[in-house]
Amino acid sequence: MSKHLACLRDCGLIDYRTEGRRSFYALTRPEPLDLGYQPGTDGGPRRAARPGGTEGQPV
């Protein structure tokens, strides 16, 4: 886990502080990140028609 946290720190996505033996992590930018996926919009998983005419199956 510490390698993942170190990577996020190096990218500037999180910051941390220590209190004794504990470390507290927080996002450097508390606003939501736009990762390109929004449920219920065109940003969701693509679906295509199947050869039999059944639509809505995952590609």
N, C-alpha and C positions, 0 to 999 in steps of 0.2 A: 504494500500500500504506500509506503513512503516514496517509492520511485514515481508513482503516479502523482502524488502530491508535489514532489519536487518538479516534475514536468509542468504541472499547472502553475506553480510559482514562477518557474523560468519563463513561461509564456505571459505572465502578468495577469492571469485570471483570478488568482487567489492571493491572499496575504495571510500571515499568521502572527500570533504572539504566544509567548510562553509564560506560564505561571507555575513555578516549581517544576514538576515532572510532566505537566500537561501542556499540550499545544492546542490552541484554538484557531480554527481556520475560518475565513470569511471571503466572500466574493469581493473583488475589488470594484466591480460595477454591479450594484444590486439590481439594476433594471434587467428585465428578461432579455436573454440573447435570442436573436432571430437565427434559428438553425435551419430554416428553409422548410420546415414541416409544420403545417397547421391543420389539425383535424377538421374535416368538413369543408376544406377548400381544395383547390387544384394542386396544392402542395403535398397531398397525401399519396399513398401507394397507387401506382398505375394499375388499371384493370383493363382487360381486353375481352372481346367476344371470343368464345370458343368455336371451333369448327361446326359444332352442332347447333349453333345459334344461341347458346346460353351465355348471357352477358354477366359481368360482375365477378368473374373468376380472377384471382391474382395471376399476374403475368409471371 
